[in-house]
Amino acid sequence: METSLEHLLISSHKDEMIVYMVAHPEDFEEAIKLAISNKQPYSWRSAWLLWSCMEENDQRVQGYIKDIIDTLTTKNEDHQRELIKILQQMELSDEYEGFLFDVCVTIWKKIDYEITICHFYFDYNYCIFCTWTNKKTNTYELKSSYTKS
C-alpha cells in the first residue's frame, strides 16, 4: 500500500511537496529511507525533494551519510546526482569525504554517462580537493609558525 508521502511524490508539484514536508516533519525519515532505497518511482523523487527542504548540515540526515555514500554506485545517474546534492549540504567527516571522493571518481570515470553528469562529479571532486589542499596548507602554516617561535 502506498504511503501518503509516496502518493505525494508521484502526484504533486515540488512546491506542494515542500509544503507537505514542512507540515509533516515526521515523514522526513521516510523520505530519507526512500531516497536511499531502490523503490522507484519514489526513490529518485524523494532524493530530489529532500535537498530542497533540508537545512544545511541537517541533523536528521547525519545518521544516513554513510548509507547514502554506500548506495551511490547502485543508483542511476540522475538519482546519484540528487543524493550528492544532499551530501553537498552536509558537513562530512574527513573519512566520509574521502569515501565520497573515491565514489565520485569511480562514477566520473564511467564513459557512458552524459557529459553534464561527469562535469557535476568533477566539480564536486574539485571542491573536495580544494578543501583538502586548504587543510594541508593550514596545517603546514601552523607547524611552520610553531617551530619558528
Secondary structure, DSSP 8 states (H G I E B T S, - for coil): ---HHHHHHHHS-HHHHHHHHHH-GGGHHHHHHHHHS--TTHHHHHHHHHHHH--TT-HHHHTTHHHHHHHGGGS-HHHHHHHHHHHHTS---HHHHHHHHHHHHHHHT-TTS-HHHHHHHHHHHHHHHHHHHHHHHHHHHHHHHHHH-
